[in-house]
């Protein structure tokens, strides 16, 4: 049994490892500091993934969408410094098994992890409802999300084609599909909608576990 912890803060990974060892007795805890590293480790088998939303190669809910799409049976618990109710609701809508604020005490953290272990879900209370825009974003393929990310950076079609080693015609086809799925008519509207995947990072992270 392997539990993967993906977080770029070594001290917090250690704290989470202690919590995991109390919930998944005897499990092998595998630590990763980037989303790419976590993805490689998942390929070797995993019982669950504990995922931070802010790492060197990821920032926001898009990493959750990508991993849920590629590993639909894997329970993913978000462990984040964000305490925004909108983010709780969005993570739940996008298929996370749990959302554990980093400010949570050890007992609360263990309780949430135990819920994930038992096949249940665990989220802080929120009054935020489902967001139709997030559902549209979730309908994009990983390739389309990569191109949308390049659009957000202000890249032109030819620059996107060069960076992703595809033809400019392929980029245009993807952009047409992106606009159709998102229900927008131009790049500015697409960028504004995609901003809903961003998660503000607090100035400091708490380590209470």
KADACOR-V821425 format. One record per backbone hydrogen bond with DSSP energy under -0.5 kcal/mol. CO is the residue of the C=O (numbers start at 1). NH is the residue of the N-H. E is the energy in kcal/mol with one decimal. If there is no record, write none. Layout:
co->[CO,CO]
nh->[NH,NH]
e->[E,E]
This chain:
co->[1,2,2,3,4,4,5,5,6,8,9,10,11,12,13,14,15,16,17,18,19,19,20,20,23,24,27,28,28,29,30,32,33,34,35,36,37,38,39,41,42,47,48,49,49,50,51,53,53,54,55,58,60,61,62,63,64,65,66,67,71,73,75,75,76,76,76,77,78,78,80,83,84,84,85,86,87,88,89,90,91,92,97,98,99,100,101,102,105,106,107,108,109,110,111,112,113,114,115,116,122,130,131,132,133,134,135,136,137,141,142,143,144,145,146,147,148,149,150,151,156,157,158,159,160,161,161,162,167,168,169,170,171,172,173,174,175,176,177,178,179,179,186,187,188,189,190,191,193,194,195,197,200,208]
nh->[28,47,48,30,6,50,7,32,52,10,13,14,15,16,17,18,19,20,21,22,22,23,23,24,25,27,29,3,30,31,5,7,56,38,39,40,41,42,43,44,45,75,4,51,77,6,79,55,60,8,58,55,63,65,66,67,68,69,70,71,74,75,49,77,78,97,98,51,80,100,102,85,87,88,89,90,91,92,93,94,96,95,122,78,101,80,104,208,109,110,111,112,113,114,115,116,117,118,120,119,99,132,135,136,137,138,139,139,140,145,146,147,148,149,150,151,152,153,155,154,160,161,162,163,164,165,166,165,171,172,173,174,175,176,177,178,179,180,181,182,183,184,190,191,192,193,194,195,196,197,198,61,202,106]
e->[-3.2,-3.7,-0.9,-2.9,-0.6,-3.2,-0.7,-3.0,-2.4,-0.7,-2.3,-2.1,-2.1,-2.7,-2.3,-1.7,-1.7,-3.0,-2.3,-0.9,-0.6,-0.9,-0.8,-3.4,-0.9,-2.1,-0.6,-2.8,-0.6,-0.5,-3.0,-2.4,-0.6,-2.0,-2.4,-1.9,-2.1,-2.4,-1.4,-1.3,-2.2,-0.6,-2.4,-0.6,-3.0,-3.3,-2.3,-0.6,-2.3,-0.5,-1.5,-2.4,-0.8,-2.0,-2.4,-2.2,-2.6,-2.1,-2.0,-2.6,-1.6,-0.5,-2.4,-0.5,-0.6,-3.0,-1.1,-2.8,-0.5,-3.6,-2.5,-0.5,-0.7,-1.9,-2.4,-2.3,-2.7,-2.1,-2.6,-2.2,-2.5,-1.4,-1.6,-2.8,-0.6,-1.3,-1.9,-0.7,-2.5,-2.6,-2.2,-2.2,-2.4,-2.7,-1.8,-1.9,-2.6,-2.0,-3.2,-1.6,-2.3,-0.5,-1.5,-1.9,-2.3,-2.5,-0.8,-0.7,-1.5,-2.4,-2.2,-2.0,-2.5,-2.3,-1.7,-2.3,-2.2,-1.0,-2.0,-1.7,-2.5,-2.6,-1.9,-2.6,-2.4,-0.7,-2.0,-0.6,-1.9,-2.4,-2.1,-2.4,-2.6,-2.3,-2.0,-2.7,-2.7,-2.0,-2.6,-2.5,-1.3,-2.0,-1.8,-2.7,-2.2,-2.0,-2.5,-1.3,-1.7,-2.1,-1.5,-2.8,-0.6,-0.5]
